[in-house]
């Protein structure tokens, strides 16, 4: 694995984990806390940017790891960065709660397996 690709994966794993941490810390009250919502949005945006940059910089790696949700995470990042007025926080919370634990586990596995 290229060093830059590894760093992008580390960043994606870190920020996906941080998004989960925001959910854990604020629980059901997250949607009512503007600062918590901003923290969640930013963590997801940075995670998606790391995934986007990895696909752009190392398409061979992305092709070899088709089990990662490249398209979905990049699309989500784009929506957060460019369609910020259309963000529905409950939908974002649902995505992070339902999809990110598996994503973090996959990233952990890839990082653990890679030299």
C-alpha positions in Angstrom: 0.0 0.0 0.0 1.3 3.4 -0.9 2.1 5.6 2.2 -0.3 8.3 1.1 -3.1 5.7 0.6 -2.4 4.4 4.1 -2.6 7.9 5.6 -5.9 8.5 3.8 -7.3 5.3 5.3 -6.0 6.2 8.7 -7.7 9.6 8.3 -11.0 8.0 7.1 -10.9 5.5 10.1 -10.1 8.3 12.6 -12.9 10.6 11.4 -15.5 7.8 11.1 -14.6 6.8 14.6 -15.0 10.5 15.8 -18.4 10.7 14.2 -19.4 7.6 16.2 -17.9 9.2 19.3 -20.1 12.3 18.8 -23.2 10.1 18.6 -22.1 8.2 21.7 -21.4 11.4 23.7 -24.6 13.2 22.8 -27.0 10.3 22.3 -30.6 11.3 21.7 -29.9 14.9 22.4 -27.6 15.3 19.5 -30.1 16.7 17.0 -30.9 19.5 19.4 -27.3 20.6 20.0 -26.0 22.8 17.2 -22.4 22.4 18.1 -22.7 18.6 18.3 -24.4 18.6 14.9 -21.6 20.7 13.4 -19.0 18.3 14.9 -20.8 15.3 13.4 -21.1 16.9 10.0 -17.5 17.9 10.0 -16.2 14.4 11.0 -18.3 12.8 8.3 -17.2 15.4 5.8 -13.5 14.9 6.5 -13.9 11.1 6.4 -15.6 11.4 3.0 -12.8 13.7 1.8 -10.2 11.2 2.8 -12.1 8.5 0.9 -12.4 10.8 -2.2 -8.8 11.7 -2.2 -7.8 8.0 -1.9 -9.9 7.0 -4.9 -8.5 9.9 -6.9 -4.8 9.3 -5.9 -4.9 5.5 -6.0 -7.7 4.1 -8.1 -6.1 0.7 -8.1 -6.4 0.4 -4.4 -10.0 1.4 -4.5 -10.7 -1.2 -7.2 -9.0 -3.8 -5.1 -11.3 -2.9 -2.1 -14.7 -2.8 -3.7 -16.3 -3.8 -0.4 -15.7 -0.3 0.9 -18.6 2.2 0.3 -16.5 4.5 -1.9 -19.4 6.0 -3.8 -21.7 6.5 -0.9 -19.1 8.1 1.4 -18.0 10.5 -1.4 -21.6 11.4 -2.2 -22.3 12.1 1.4 -19.2 14.3 1.7 -20.2 16.2 -1.4 -23.7 16.8 0.0 -22.2 18.0 3.3 -19.7 20.3 1.6 -21.9 21.7 -1.2 -25.5 21.1 -0.2 -25.2 22.1 3.4 -28.6 23.8 3.4 -30.2 20.5 2.6 -28.7 18.4 5.4 -31.3 16.6 7.5 -29.5 15.8 10.8 -31.7 12.9 11.6 -30.8 11.2 8.3 -27.1 11.9 9.0 -27.4 10.4 12.5 -29.1 7.4 11.1 -26.3 6.8 8.5 -23.6 7.2 11.0 -25.3 4.9 13.6 -26.2 2.2 11.0 -23.3 2.2 8.6 -20.2 3.6 10.3 -19.5 0.7 12.7 -19.1 -1.7 9.7 -17.1 0.9 7.9 -14.7 1.4 10.8 -14.3 -2.4 11.2 -13.5 -2.8 7.5 -10.9 0.1 7.6 -9.4 -1.5 10.8 -9.1 -4.8 9.0 -7.4 -3.3 5.9 -5.1 -1.2 8.0 -4.2 -4.2 10.2 -3.6 -6.4 7.2 -1.5 -3.9 5.2 2.3 -3.7 5.6 
